[in-house]
Amino acid sequence: GGPKKIAERVEGELKQRYGAELSGPELEKKAQAELLAAMEAQLASEGVDVKGVTNVMEEVSRRNRELFALPPYVLYVARAF
């Protein structure tokens, strides 16, 4: 057990899934892309337009800075989608 064994197991699973020739960072990017695609598909199936919501939040924040101030991390997280 332990964190080292878990990391080895996860890396092994990712290499089986995406290819043994890929390096750690390459595996990470492939896994992130798959996860992002799955999240976007789930949101789309629920009728959520993430990019549209992000644009509205940015515009409201820009027009009404004193009344509607979003913490920067909110927009960073929203842009990740």
N, C-alpha and C positions, 0 to 999 in steps of 0.2 A: 504494500500500500504506500501511502504517502503521496505528496504532491509530484515528486519526480516520476513515479510510476503512472500516475494519472496523465501527466503531460506526455509520456511515452505512448500510452494507450491511445490518447486522442490523436497524436501525430500519426500513429499507425493507421487509425481509422480514416483520417483525412487522406493519407497516401493511397489507401485502397480505393477511396472514392474519387480522387482527382488525379492520381498518377504518382507512382513512386519516384519519378525523376524530378519532381518539384521540390524546391527548397521550402523552409519554414515560412518566410514572408510570402512566397507565391501561394502556398497552401492557404495561408490566412486570407489573402485577397480573394481566392476562389470561394472560400467558405463565406466570407462577408458578402460577396456578390450574390451567392445563392440565397442567403438569408434575407438580403434586401429585396430580391425579386419575390420571395415568398411573402414578405410583409406587404409589399406593394400590391400583390395579387389579392391578399386577404382584405386589405383596405378597399381595393377596387370592387371586390365582390360585395362589400357592405355599402357601396355607394359613396365612399369618402374620396374626395379629390384633394389629396395632400398638398399638391403644388398650389392649387387654388386657395386653400386655407392659409398657406404660408404667405402668399401674395397679399391677401386681405389683411392679415396681421401686420405685415410690414407697412402697408399703406396707412392703416389706422394709426400705427405707432408714429409714422413720419408726420402725419397731419396734426396729431394731437399729442405732442411729446409730453406736455405737462399733465395731461389727464390719463394717457394710456401709454405708460412706459413699460416695455417688455424687457426683462433681463436678457442680456445678449445670448445666454446659453439656450433660451427658448428657441430663438431663430436658428441657432446652430443645429440644434436637435431636429427642428422641422426641416431644415435644408438637407439633412442626412437622408431623408426619404426621397 
